[in-house]
Amino acid sequence: MQDSFDIIVIGAGHAGIEAALASARRGANTALFTIKLEAIGRMSCNPSIGGPAKGHLAREIDALGGEMARVADLSGIHFRMLNRSKGPAVWAPRAQNDRALYSQLMREAVENTANLQLIEANIASLIVDEGSVKGCVSQIGREYYAPKVIIAGGTFLKGKIHIGATTHSGGRSGEPASDELSDSLSDLGLKVLRFKTGTPPRIDLNSLDYSDLEAQAGDDDPRGFSYYRNIEVRNQAQCYITRTTELTHDIIKRHIHLSALYSGIIQGIGPRYCPSIEDKIVKFPDRESHQIFIEPEGLNTHEGYVNGISTSLPAQVQEEIVHSIPGLETARIMRYAYAIEYDYVDPSELKPLWSAKASPACI
Ligand SMILES: Cc1cc2nc3c(=O)[nH]c(=O)nc-3n(C[C@H](O)[C@H](O)[C@H](O)COP(=O)(O)OP(=O)(O)OC[C@H]3O[C@@H](n4cnc5c(N)ncnc54)[C@H](O)[C@@H]3O)c2cc1C
């Protein structure tokens, strides 16, 4: 088995896949590592691409020859250009995608690229000699060598999943965390900090009262993300809109001390774009209601994403919250919401061309 490469990429999420494809397509002999092969390109939270700022990013990746826009167009089931009431500079393309198809198409793209070897392994540490990276070692002690290593570990580094007072190790729902790699990075002198993010519950779309939901169709003239691949995109599914109620807010206020976020269990900082429903209620006490979007997870499943109620409250409270929302009174929860904390390397540890300050050859 080959164990020497030009480039090693650790992580086969959105970032690692693009890095590995770009590297292999330029002729570099590349290894791409992931903890679980079935989860390549898995959409961690909402199966959607784009939206404000992120839609531009997907199109920039397309312009650079990347895969995200193509796969988003092929797996898109509901397309909308957001912010259309404002000027074109802030228009934001967004697609709801079929989660399973997105992942499958990404895996096909990776597996059909020359110079690219896909390997399932949980990488535990880097091999560094005299300040230069030489490769990495997997949890089972297998060594792989390359003069450059790209780490795109997402939410997996020392990932901890929180639901109410319960905490367990995990990189994402149902997937193990990468517990050793971040120690290896701190040992190299890199500053490792902690972030947190969260996801809402998923519900059975067959258990809703659609008479209380407002249908939200895709655009009449759906536009995709890829400019030069000429993919004709199609709306194939409907989303729905509802709102939180006075009762929802009351339930959250009464149980706020049970939220992992507000009980002090979670120490990491969250991104501003994706506040939990607890945060929205606490930080915007004057708002009587918050909009919620019910979005399908794919064409071949009844699972739906409840966009707007990301939470770390206990499962029983999540049931109460969901059932307080018009149209969702009899909704059956298929997966509970959770918050996740994980390690990341402070971006100020990187030089302008993304090599790490602590180790010149490690990018
Ligand atoms: C619950 C939740 C909610 C989120 N909400 C949002 C949101 O609303 N908006 C948003 O933009 N982002 C959100 N995210 C973040 C989401 O993870 C990123 O948007 C996106 O997935 C990042 O892509 P990535 O390639 O950096 O990492 P990921 O998609 O997380 O992929 C990481 C990859 O690295 C691999 N990996 C990690 N460590 C190792 C190791 N040691 N060895 C081998 N392989 C390894 C994993 O197996 C995986 O393939 C959320 C994530 C989660 C879990």
The ligand as an SDF file (V2000), in Angstrom:
LIG
                    3D

 53 58  0  0  0  0  0  0  0  0999 V2000
  -24.6990   20.7380   14.5220 C   0  0  0  0  0  0  0  0  0  0  0  0
  -23.9880   21.5730   13.5080 C   0  0  0  0  0  0  0  0  0  0  0  0
  -24.5460   22.7580   13.0850 C   0  0  0  0  0  0  0  0  0  0  0  0
  -23.9180   23.5420   12.1340 C   0  0  0  0  0  0  0  0  0  0  0  0
  -24.5290   24.6600   11.6590 N   0  0  0  0  0  0  0  0  0  0  0  0
  -23.9670   25.3650   10.6620 C   0  0  0  0  0  0  0  0  0  0  0  0
  -24.6350   26.4310   10.0350 C   0  0  0  0  0  0  0  0  0  0  0  0
  -25.7670   26.7470   10.3590 O   0  0  0  0  0  0  0  0  0  0  0  0
  -24.0160   27.1270    9.0510 N   0  0  0  0  0  0  0  0  0  0  0  0
  -22.7560   26.7850    8.6590 C   0  0  0  0  0  0  0  0  0  0  0  0
  -22.2230   27.4100    7.7570 O   0  0  0  0  0  0  0  0  0  0  0  0
  -22.1180   25.7830    9.2360 N   0  0  0  0  0  0  0  0  0  0  0  0
  -22.6990   25.0660   10.1960 C   0  0  0  0  0  0  0  0  0  0  0  0
  -22.0630   24.0100   10.7540 N   0  0  0  0  0  0  0  0  0  0  0  0
  -20.6930   23.8590   10.4640 C   0  0  0  0  0  0  0  0  0  0  0  0
  -20.4670   22.8880    9.3470 C   0  0  0  0  0  0  0  0  0  0  0  0
  -19.7160   21.8950    9.9460 O   0  0  0  0  0  0  0  0  0  0  0  0
  -19.7310   23.6160    8.2590 C   0  0  0  0  0  0  0  0  0  0  0  0
  -20.5090   24.5670    7.6220 O   0  0  0  0  0  0  0  0  0  0  0  0
  -19.2030   22.7030    7.1970 C   0  0  0  0  0  0  0  0  0  0  0  0
  -19.6220   21.3900    7.3000 O   0  0  0  0  0  0  0  0  0  0  0  0
  -17.7380   22.8030    7.3530 C   0  0  0  0  0  0  0  0  0  0  0  0
  -17.1320   22.0190    6.4120 O   0  0  0  0  0  0  0  0  0  0  0  0
  -15.7290   21.4550    6.7370 P   0  0  0  0  0  0  0  0  0  0  0  0
  -15.2580   20.7840    5.5090 O   0  0  0  0  0  0  0  0  0  0  0  0
  -14.8700   22.5140    7.3190 O   0  0  0  0  0  0  0  0  0  0  0  0
  -15.9490   20.3920    7.9250 O   0  0  0  0  0  0  0  0  0  0  0  0
  -16.9400   19.1820    8.0960 P   0  0  0  0  0  0  0  0  0  0  0  0
  -18.0230   19.1760    7.1110 O   0  0  0  0  0  0  0  0  0  0  0  0
  -17.2570   19.1370    9.5290 O   0  0  0  0  0  0  0  0  0  0  0  0
  -15.9950   17.9370    7.7470 O   0  0  0  0  0  0  0  0  0  0  0  0
  -14.9140   17.5780    8.5520 C   0  0  0  0  0  0  0  0  0  0  0  0
  -14.2810   16.3410    7.9790 C   0  0  0  0  0  0  0  0  0  0  0  0
  -13.0710   16.0990    8.6720 O   0  0  0  0  0  0  0  0  0  0  0  0
  -12.9800   14.7240    8.9910 C   0  0  0  0  0  0  0  0  0  0  0  0
  -12.0650   14.6460   10.1130 N   0  0  0  0  0  0  0  0  0  0  0  0
  -12.0470   15.4080   11.2360 C   0  0  0  0  0  0  0  0  0  0  0  0
  -11.0160   15.0650   12.0240 N   0  0  0  0  0  0  0  0  0  0  0  0
  -10.3780   14.0560   11.3930 C   0  0  0  0  0  0  0  0  0  0  0  0
   -9.2510   13.2490   11.7050 C   0  0  0  0  0  0  0  0  0  0  0  0
   -8.5650   13.4330   12.8340 N   0  0  0  0  0  0  0  0  0  0  0  0
   -8.8870   12.2910   10.8330 N   0  0  0  0  0  0  0  0  0  0  0  0
   -9.5590   12.1040    9.6770 C   0  0  0  0  0  0  0  0  0  0  0  0
  -10.6190   12.8310    9.3170 N   0  0  0  0  0  0  0  0  0  0  0  0
  -11.0350   13.7820   10.1640 C   0  0  0  0  0  0  0  0  0  0  0  0
  -14.4030   14.3050    9.2430 C   0  0  0  0  0  0  0  0  0  0  0  0
  -14.5460   12.9210    9.1400 O   0  0  0  0  0  0  0  0  0  0  0  0
  -15.1150   15.0760    8.1290 C   0  0  0  0  0  0  0  0  0  0  0  0
  -15.0110   14.3370    6.9340 O   0  0  0  0  0  0  0  0  0  0  0  0
  -22.6770   23.1650   11.6660 C   0  0  0  0  0  0  0  0  0  0  0  0
  -22.0970   21.9700   12.1000 C   0  0  0  0  0  0  0  0  0  0  0  0
  -22.7640   21.1700   12.9910 C   0  0  0  0  0  0  0  0  0  0  0  0
  -22.1480   19.8690   13.4350 C   0  0  0  0  0  0  0  0  0  0  0  0
  1  2  1  0
  2  3  1  0
  2 52  2  0
  3  4  2  0
  4  5  1  0
  4 50  1  0
  5  6  2  0
  6  7  1  0
  6 13  1  0
  7  8  2  0
  7  9  1  0
  9 10  1  0
 10 11  2  0
 10 12  1  0
 12 13  2  0
 13 14  1  0
 14 15  1  0
 14 50  1  0
 15 16  1  0
 16 17  1  0
 16 18  1  0
 18 19  1  0
 18 20  1  0
 20 21  1  0
 20 22  1  0
 22 23  1  0
 23 24  1  0
 24 25  2  0
 24 26  1  0
 24 27  1  0
 27 28  1  0
 28 29  2  0
 28 30  1  0
 28 31  1  0
 31 32  1  0
 32 33  1  0
 33 34  1  0
 33 48  1  0
 34 35  1  0
 35 36  1  0
 35 46  1  0
 36 37  1  0
 36 45  1  0
 37 38  2  0
 38 39  1  0
 39 40  1  0
 39 45  2  0
 40 41  1  0
 40 42  2  0
 42 43  1  0
 43 44  2  0
 44 45  1  0
 46 47  1  0
 46 48  1  0
 48 49  1  0
 50 51  2  0
 51 52  1  0
 52 53  1  0
M  END
$$$$
